[in-house]
Amino acid sequence: MPKYSELLRDDLIEFREYQDNIALKAVEKNTLIVIPTALGKTIIAIIALSMLIEDGGKCIFLAPTRPLVHQHAANIRKFINLPEESIVEVTGEIKKSVRKNLYHSARVIVSTPQVINNDSSLFYDIKNEVRVVIFDEAHRAIGNYSYVEVANVFADSRIIATTASPGGDRAKIDQIIKNLRIVELEIRDENSPDVISYIKGIDVEQVKIPTPPGVVEIIEILKEMLDEMIKKLESFSLRIQGHSRKELINLGDFIFSQIKRGNKYFYSAVRFRTYAIIIDYLLEFAETQGVLPFYAYLQDMKNEKSKAKKIVSDSRMLLIEKKAEKLSLQPLEVQTPKISKIIEILRDRNYEKAIVFCHYRITANILSDTLKKEGFSCEKFIGQSSRKDSKGMNQKEQVSILQQFREGQVKVLVATQVGEEGLDVPSADTVIFYEPVASEVRSIQRRGRTGRFGKGKVYVLTMENTRDFSYYYSAGRKEKKMKNILRDGKKNGQTTFDSFQKQE
């Protein structure tokens, strides 16, 4: 193995040609690294940072969540030969005066971008010591996300950015590259010559589940209510084509602009738009989550006593509530068949570790409780924020759950979106999508939790004749488009996105 730096414990790293090539280029130029999950983006970044700070200076290593910050810090301590106090995790829970001292004394600072952005003034007299800033999950570097401002503050430092997927939109990719001042794009996919031998393969299976008749009745009533609200909005000469929630949300700008112009009758449009969005959320729960999560969500909505009050008191909603309550007493396969299908898959499959991804925390709570009752070794992995009656998990709890899963004490992890980015579970051989996600980035991240040391299996549960199918195929189209965009820009069919190299 090449000798990169005296700081690198290279005896702990398996030599891989693609990691060597990418790391050496990242040392020389601001580089965006697009590479499939589990192929060692972090190792590439660590090799590069060891070379960039070998003769002095500092590195700032950024990640979007605290669990990821903790994970990266642990890896850096493992592979970089520096005193323990020279590699620090910095969070907003640490007093500002203490943070300032840490920034001055540490060689490697691992933190979230929000903290570094808020503390940018504390780097005023040491900014020139920051040799490299590493942006993990770099697809977030758009809009007002803190990555953008941090890149501005440390524009004179080397910038290394990593992601499994920059997204399927060329304009978004352009924005990421511009915001992070990228001049080199290093791309690898499953078919790259220097990567293919390390890809163990992932078998993806779409599992089609018939929608139970009782659920179909609920869906039909909700669609009728939604159509009614859409017609009321269209009476304001608003053009609504797809009836999607995104379209309804985007109507807000126009509606509020009309109110500012003095068209006060648009206040009714605000109300109808709010009702339409609420109904659409209920419809999504009915279509994609099943009766138990739907009924729990409806009860939460009733207890809020807020904007949803008029909706939940509608006679049709009261009928829906009675139907859902009655259905919830039926066997799982009759009312929430996705949960019964997950139980079936886990019992039939000889798995070592399995991760089930759920979009909604309500579903994660119900599913994890059900799996425990069915005798599975299961824990949930959710975010830190507490909502209503659902308490979040603090960082210590998150780290503990991941460690138990990693060591095999827990066999099944039920995770919300917090588990999609960078979750370090190298031996998860089975992944289940409780529902498909329309985002190609999230879909790629979910799949990437398996297939690391052996062939992985992914099951995507889709309820027939629901938005599950449109989400499933939408993610596939976006991912194909993203790969085409990247492929078009590759040089020699392998590495760089040369059409963007002139932007700097």
C-alpha positions in Angstrom: 0.0 0.0 0.0 1.3 3.5 -0.8 2.6 5.6 2.0 0.2 8.6 2.0 1.1 10.3 5.3 2.7 9.8 8.6 -0.6 10.6 10.2 -2.5 7.8 8.5 -2.6 4.3 10.1 -2.5 2.7 6.6 -2.0 -0.8 8.1 -5.7 -0.6 9.0 -6.8 0.2 5.5 -7.2 -2.2 2.6 -5.7 -0.8 -0.5 -8.2 -0.1 -3.3 -7.2 1.5 -6.5 -10.2 3.7 -7.0 -9.8 5.1 -3.4 -6.2 5.8 -4.2 -7.0 7.6 -7.4 -9.8 9.7 -6.0 -8.0 10.7 -2.8 -4.9 11.9 -4.7 -7.0 14.0 -7.0 -9.0 15.4 -4.0 -5.8 16.6 -2.4 -5.0 18.7 -5.5 -8.4 20.2 -6.4 -11.8 20.9 -4.9 -13.5 17.6 -5.6 -17.0 16.3 -5.5 -17.0 12.5 -5.0 -20.0 10.6 -6.3 -19.7 7.0 -5.3 -22.1 4.2 -4.2 -22.7 3.8 -0.5 -20.4 1.3 1.2 -17.5 1.8 -1.1 -15.6 3.9 1.4 -16.3 7.6 0.8 -15.1 8.3 4.4 -11.9 6.4 3.9 -11.1 8.4 0.8 -11.8 11.7 2.7 -9.6 10.5 5.6 -6.7 9.6 3.3 -6.9 13.0 1.7 -7.1 14.9 5.0 -4.1 13.0 6.4 -2.0 14.3 3.5 -3.4 17.9 3.6 -2.7 18.4 7.3 0.4 16.2 7.7 2.7 19.3 8.0 0.3 21.3 10.1 -3.1 23.0 9.9 -6.6 21.9 10.6 -9.4 20.0 9.0 -13.2 20.6 9.5 -15.2 17.5 8.8 -18.9 18.2 8.4 -21.9 15.9 8.6 -25.7 16.7 8.7 -26.6 14.8 11.8 -25.1 14.3 15.3 -25.0 10.5 14.9 -23.0 10.9 11.7 -20.7 13.4 13.4 -20.1 10.9 16.2 -19.5 8.1 13.6 -17.0 10.1 11.6 -15.1 11.2 14.7 -14.8 7.6 15.7 -13.4 6.6 12.3 -11.0 9.5 12.2 -9.7 8.6 15.6 -9.2 5.0 14.4 -7.3 5.9 11.2 -5.5 9.1 12.0 -2.5 9.0 14.3 -3.1 12.1 16.4 -3.6 12.6 20.2 -7.2 12.0 21.2 -7.7 15.6 22.3 -6.7 16.8 18.8 -9.8 15.2 17.2 -12.9 16.8 18.6 -16.7 16.6 18.2 -18.3 20.0 18.5 -22.0 20.4 19.0 -24.2 23.3 20.0 -24.6 21.8 23.5 -21.0 22.9 24.2 -20.6 26.4 25.6 -19.4 29.0 23.0 -16.3 29.8 25.0 -15.4 26.1 25.2 -16.1 25.7 21.5 -13.7 28.6 20.7 -10.9 26.9 22.7 -11.5 23.6 20.9 -11.3 25.3 17.5 -7.9 26.7 18.4 -6.5 23.6 19.9 -7.8 20.8 17.7 -6.4 19.5 14.5 -9.6 17.8 13.3 -13.0 19.4 14.1 -16.0 17.2 13.4 -19.3 19.0 13.6 -22.6 19.8 11.9 -22.6 22.7 9.4 -25.1 24.7 11.5 -22.7 24.9 14.4 -19.7 25.9 12.2 -21.8 28.4 10.4 -23.0 30.0 13.6 -19.4 30.1 14.9 -17.8 31.4 11.8 -16.6 34.5 13.6 -14.7 32.3 16.1 -12.5 31.2 13.2 -11.5 34.8 12.2 -7.9 34.6 13.4 -7.3 30.9 12.5 -9.2 30.6 9.2 -5.9 30.3 7.3 -5.0 27.3 9.4 -8.0 25.3 8.0 -6.4 23.4 5.2 -9.4 21.3 4.2 -13.2 21.2 4.8 -15.0 18.0 4.1 -18.7 18.0 3.3 -20.4 14.6 3.8 -23.8 14.1 2.2 -23.0 16.9 -0.2 -26.3 16.7 -2.0 -27.6 19.0 0.7 -25.4 21.9 -0.5 -28.3 23.8 -2.1 -30.6 26.7 -1.2 -30.1 28.1 2.3 -28.6 24.9 3.8 -25.6 25.8 6.0 -23.1 23.9 3.8 -23.4 26.8 1.3 -22.4 29.5 3.7 -19.6 27.4 5.3 -18.1 26.9 1.8 -18.1 30.7 1.4 -16.4 31.2 4.7 -13.7 28.7 4.0 -13.4 29.4 0.2 -9.5 29.4 0.5 -9.4 25.9 2.0 -9.4 22.7 0.0 -13.0 21.4 -0.3 -13.8 17.7 -0.5 -17.5 16.8 -0.9 -19.0 13.3 -0.9 -22.3 11.8 -1.8 -23.9 8.6 -3.0 -26.3 10.6 -5.2 -26.3 14.3 -6.1 -29.9 14.0 -7.4 -31.4 13.6 -10.9 -31.7 17.3 -11.8 -28.9 18.9 -13.8 -29.7 22.3 -12.4 -29.4 21.0 -8.9 -26.0 19.3 -9.7 -24.8 22.6 -11.2 -25.9 24.4 -8.0 -24.0 21.9 -5.7 -20.9 22.3 -7.8 -21.1 26.1 -7.8 -21.9 26.4 -4.1 -19.0 24.2 -3.1 -16.6 25.6 -5.6 -16.0 22.2 -7.2 -13.5 22.0 -10.1 -13.2 18.2 -10.2 -15.9 15.6 -10.2 -14.9 12.0 -9.4 -17.7 9.5 -10.3 -17.9 5.8 -9.8 -20.9 3.5 -10.2 -21.5 -0.2 -10.0 -20.1 -0.7 -13.5 -16.9 1.3 -13.1 -13.9 -0.9 -14.0 -12.0 -0.2 -10.8 -15.1 -0.6 -8.6 -16.9 -3.6 -10.0 -15.0 -6.2 -8.1 -16.0 -4.7 -4.8 -19.7 -4.6 -5.6 -21.4 -7.6 -4.0 -24.8 -6.9 -5.6 -28.2 -6.0 -4.4 -31.3 -7.8 -5.4 -34.4 -5.5 -5.4 -37.8 -7.0 -5.3 -41.1 -5.0 -5.5 -43.7 -6.6 -3.3 -47.2 -5.8 -4.5 -49.8 -5.9 -1.8 -53.6 -5.8 -2.6 -55.4 -2.9 -0.9 -57.9 -4.3 1.6 -61.6 -3.6 0.7 -62.1 -1.7 3.9 -59.2 0.6 3.2 -60.4 1.1 -0.3 -63.7 2.5 1.1 -61.7 5.0 3.3 -59.6 6.0 0.3 -62.6 6.7 -1.9 -64.3 8.9 0.8 -61.1 10.9 1.3 -60.6 11.3 -2.5 -64.2 12.6 -2.7 -63.4 15.2 0.1 -60.2 16.2 -1.6 -61.9 16.7 -5.0 -64.5 18.9 -3.3 -61.7 21.1 -1.9 -59.9 21.3 -5.2 -63.1 22.4 -6.9 -63.5 25.2 -4.3 -59.9 26.3 -5.0 -60.6 26.2 -8.7 -63.5 28.6 -8.2 -60.8 31.3 -7.5 -59.5 30.7 -11.1 -56.6 28.7 -9.7 -55.3 26.1 -12.1 -54.7 22.8 -10.4 -53.7 20.0 -12.7 -52.1 17.1 -10.8 -53.8 17.4 -7.4 -50.4 16.7 -5.8 -49.5 18.1 -2.4 -46.5 19.9 -3.9 -48.8 21.7 -6.2 -51.2 22.6 -3.4 -48.3 23.9 -1.3 -47.0 26.0 -4.2 -50.3 27.7 -4.6 -49.6 29.5 -1.3 -47.3 32.1 -2.9 -50.0 33.2 -5.4 -52.8 33.1 -2.9 -50.9 35.3 -0.3 -49.8 37.7 -3.1 -53.5 38.2 -3.9 -54.3 38.9 -0.3 -51.4 41.5 -0.1 -53.0 43.2 -3.1 -56.2 43.6 -1.2 -58.2 40.7 -2.6 -59.5 39.7 0.8 -61.8 37.0 -0.5 -58.7 34.9 -1.1 -58.7 34.3 2.7 -61.2 31.6 1.9 -58.7 30.1 -0.6 -56.1 29.9 2.2 -58.6 27.9 4.3 -59.6 25.6 1.4 -55.9 25.0 0.6 -55.1 24.1 4.2 -58.0 21.7 4.3 -56.9 20.1 1.0 -53.3 19.6 2.3 -54.7 18.0 5.5 -56.9 15.6 3.6 -54.1 14.7 1.3 -51.9 13.7 4.3 -54.7 11.5 5.5 -55.1 10.0 2.1 -51.4 9.3 1.9 -51.6 7.5 5.3 -54.5 5.5 4.1 -52.9 4.5 0.8 -49.3 3.8 2.0 -49.3 3.1 5.7 -52.3 1.0 6.6 -55.1 1.3 9.1 -53.1 1.3 12.3 -50.9 4.2 11.4 -53.8 6.0 9.7 -56.0 5.7 12.8 -53.2 6.8 15.1 -52.5 9.8 12.8 -56.2 10.7 12.7 -56.4 10.6 16.5 -53.4 12.9 16.8 -55.1 15.3 14.4 -58.2 15.3 16.5 -56.3 16.0 19.7 -54.5 18.9 18.1 -57.7 21.0 18.0 -56.1 23.3 15.4 -56.6 23.9 11.7 -57.9 20.3 11.3 -60.9 20.9 13.6 -63.4 21.5 10.8 -62.1 18.5 8.7 -62.2 16.0 11.6 -65.7 17.1 12.5 -67.1 16.5 9.0 -69.7 13.7 9.0 -67.7 11.8 6.3 -64.6 12.0 8.5 -66.6 10.6 11.5 -67.7 7.8 9.3 -64.1 7.2 8.2 -63.0 7.1 11.9 -65.6 4.5 12.7 -64.6 2.4 9.8 -60.9 2.6 10.8 -61.6 1.8 14.4 -63.6 -1.3 13.4 -60.9 -2.3 10.9 -58.2 -2.0 13.5 -59.7 -4.9 15.4 -59.4 -7.2 12.4 -56.2 -9.3 11.7 -53.2 -7.4 10.4 -53.5 -8.8 6.8 -57.0 -7.3 6.6 -56.3 -3.8 7.9 -52.5 -3.2 7.8 -51.1 -5.8 5.4 -47.7 -4.2 5.1 -46.9 -5.1 8.7 -48.1 -8.7 8.2 -46.0 -8.9 5.0 -42.9 -7.7 6.9 -43.5 -10.3 9.6 -43.8 -13.0 6.8 -40.6 -11.8 5.1 -38.6 -11.7 8.3 -39.8 -15.2 9.3 -39.1 -16.7 5.9 -35.7 -15.0 5.2 -32.6 -16.3 6.8 -31.2 -12.9 7.7 -28.4 -11.8 10.0 -29.6 -8.2 10.3 -32.5 -6.4 8.8 -33.4 -2.7 8.5 -37.0 -1.6 7.9 -37.3 2.0 6.7 -40.5 3.9 7.4 -41.2 7.4 6.3 -43.4 8.3 9.3 -42.5 8.0 13.0 -46.0 6.9 13.9 -45.5 3.8 11.6 -42.1 3.1 13.0 -43.5 3.1 16.5 -46.4 0.8 15.7 -44.2 -1.5 13.6 -41.4 -1.9 16.2 -43.9 -2.5 19.0 -45.7 -5.2 16.8 -42.4 -6.9 15.8 -41.4 -7.1 19.5 -44.8 -8.6 20.4 -44.2 -11.2 17.6 -40.9 -12.2 19.2 -38.4 -10.4 17.0 -35.2 -8.8 18.4 -36.1 -5.3 17.3 -35.5 -1.7 18.2 -36.5 1.6 16.5 -34.0 4.2 15.4 -35.6 7.7 15.2 -34.6 11.4 15.3 -33.9 13.5 18.3 -36.9 15.8 18.1 -39.9 15.1 20.3 -43.3 15.4 18.7 -46.7 15.3 20.5 -46.7 12.1 22.5 -43.7 10.7 20.7 -40.4 11.3 22.5 -37.3 11.5 20.3 -34.0 9.6 20.9 -31.1 11.6 22.2 -27.6 11.1 20.7 -26.5 8.7 23.5 -29.6 6.5 22.8 -29.0 6.6 19.1 -25.4 5.5 19.4 -26.4 2.8 21.8 -29.0 1.3 19.5 -26.6 1.4 16.5 -23.9 -0.4 18.6 -26.4 -3.1 19.7 -27.4 -3.6 16.1 -23.8 -3.6 14.9 -22.9 -6.3 17.5 -25.9 -8.4 16.7 -27.7 -7.9 20.0 -30.5 -6.4 18.0 -31.5 -8.2 14.7 -34.1 -5.8 13.3 -33.8 -2.0 13.1 -36.9 0.0 12.3 -35.6 3.4 11.1 -37.0 6.6 10.0 -35.2 9.0 7.6 -32.5 9.7 10.2 -31.2 6.2 9.4 -30.9 6.7 5.7 -27.8 9.0 5.6 -24.5 7.4 6.4 -25.7 4.8 8.8 -22.7 2.5 9.6 -24.2 -1.0 9.5 -21.8 -2.9 7.3 -23.4 -6.3 7.7 -27.1 -5.6 7.2 -28.1 -8.1 4.6 -31.8 -7.3 4.3 -33.5 -4.0 3.8 -37.3 -3.4 3.6 -38.9 -0.2 2.4 -42.2 0.0 4.2 -43.2 2.4 1.4 -41.3 3.6 -1.7 -39.9 7.1 -1.6 -40.2 9.4 -4.6 -36.7 10.8 -4.0 -34.0 9.1 -5.9 -31.4 10.3 -3.3 -33.4 8.7 -0.4 -34.1 5.5 -2.4 -30.3 5.1 -3.2 -29.4 5.7 0.5 -31.9 3.2 1.7 -30.7 0.5 -0.6 -27.1 1.3 0.3 -27.6 0.0 3.8 -27.2 -3.6 2.4 -24.9 -5.4 0.0 -21.6 -4.4 1.7 -20.0 -7.7 2.4 -22.3 -10.0 0.6 -25.2 -10.0 -1.8 -28.0 -7.9 -0.3 -31.7 -8.2 -0.6 -34.1 -5.2 -0.8 -37.9 -5.5 -0.6 -40.0 -2.5 -1.6 -43.6 -2.8 -0.4 -46.2 -1.2 -2.6 -50.0 -1.1 -2.1 -51.8 -1.7 -5.3 -53.7 1.2 -7.0 -52.2 3.8 -4.6 -49.5 6.5 -4.8 -47.0 3.8 -3.7 -46.7 2.9 -7.4 -46.2 6.5 -8.6 -43.5 7.0 -5.9 -41.8 3.7 -6.8 -41.6 4.5 -10.5 -40.8 8.2 -10.0 -37.7 7.3 -7.9 -36.6 4.8 -10.7 -37.0 7.4 -13.4 -35.1 10.1 -11.4 -32.3 7.7 -10.6 -32.0 6.7 -14.3 -31.9 10.4 -15.2 -29.2 11.1 -12.7 -27.0 8.3 -14.0 -27.5 9.6 -17.5 -26.5 13.1 -16.5 -23.4 11.7 -14.8 -22.6 9.3 -17.6 -22.8 12.1 -20.2 -20.2 14.0 -18.3 -17.8 11.2 -17.7 -14.3 11.4 -19.2 -13.2 8.1 -20.9 -16.3 6.5 -19.6 -15.0 6.4 -16.1 -14.1 9.3 -13.9 -14.7 13.0 -14.3 -17.7 15.2 -15.1 -15.5 17.4 -17.4 -18.4 19.7 -18.5 -18.2 21.3 -15.1 -14.5 21.7 -14.7 -14.4 25.1 -16.3 -16.9 26.7 -13.8 -14.2 27.6 -11.4 
